[in-house]
């Protein structure tokens, strides 16, 4: 009986995805990539095994990366240019900047409630 038979389908899928990335993106030979995928899956199982975890969708990760890029590029006057560049409305840019400014302030200062 192999480790694949003893693991849940989700863990097998995690190992397979990790191995695939290592093969296609990193150029690792298939046998080493498969073993590394197995090790990555084991590390994840050891770290969060037994817990209910939320995995965000790829779309939400991409939106977050876009929002971070907009925040880095924002200079205080380029709302319209950023909206055009990222294909969103200027209203969305204003809201995003307001949210990112609040998050940045909280990261820097923490919760100042006494």
N, C-alpha and C positions, 0 to 999 in steps of 0.2 A: 504494500500500500504506500503510495507516494504522499508527499506533503500536500499535494493538490487535492487528494481524496479526503484529507483530514481537515482542510480549511473551508471556511465559508466561501461561497461564490464571490462575495465582495473582496475578500482578501486575495483570492486568486486573480481577480481582475486588477487589483492594485499592483500586484507583482508583475502581471503581464504588461500593464501600461508603463510601469517603471522600466522594465526590460526593453520595451519597444523604443522608448525615448533614448535609452542608452545606446541602442543599436543604430537608430536612424539619425539622431542628432549628435551623438558623441562618437560614433564610429567604433563602438566596442564590438568585439567579435561575439556572435550569438551565444555561445556557451557561457562566457563571462558575464554578458548582459543578463542572461536568465538567472544566473546565480546571484548577481547584484540585485536584481528585482526581488528575488526571494528574501535577501537580507534586508532590503528596504521594507518589504511587507512585514517581516518579523519585528523590525524596530518600531514600526507603527503599531503593531499589535501589542508590543511590550509597553509602549508609551500611553496608548489610549484604549487598550483592550478592556472591554466590559462597559465602557462609557457610551452614552448616546451622544453622537457628535453631529453637528450640522456642517455640511459641505456646501458652500455657495455654488451657484451655477457659474459656468464660464462667462456668461453675459455679465453677471454682476461683478466678476473680477475684472473684466475688460472695462466696464464703466468706471470702476474705482481707479484703475490705471489711467483712464482718460481724465478723470477728475483731478488726479494728482498732477498730471501733465499741465492741465489748464491752470491749476494753482501755481505751479512753478513758472509758467509763462506770463501770468498776470502781472501787469505793471501799474495798475491803477487807472489806466486810460484806454485799454485795448479790449473792452468788452465786445464791441462789434466785430473786430478782427478774429477774436477767439471763437465767437459764435459761428462765424462763416467758416473758419478753418475746421471746426469740429462738427459742423452740421447740426447745431442746436440753436435755440433762440437766445436773444440777449437777456430775456427774462430768466431763462434757465441759468445763464452765466451769472447774473446777479445773485440768484438764490444759492448757486454752488459756491460762489466766493464768500457769501455770508456764512454758510455752513462751514466751509474750510477755515475761515478766519476764526470762528468760534472753537473749532477742533484744535487749531494751532494754539490759540490762547489757553485752552484747557491743558494741552500737553505741556506748555511752558509754565503755567501757574498752578495747575491742579485745581482742586475744589477749594475755594477760599471761604466756604461757609464756616462760621464759628459756632 
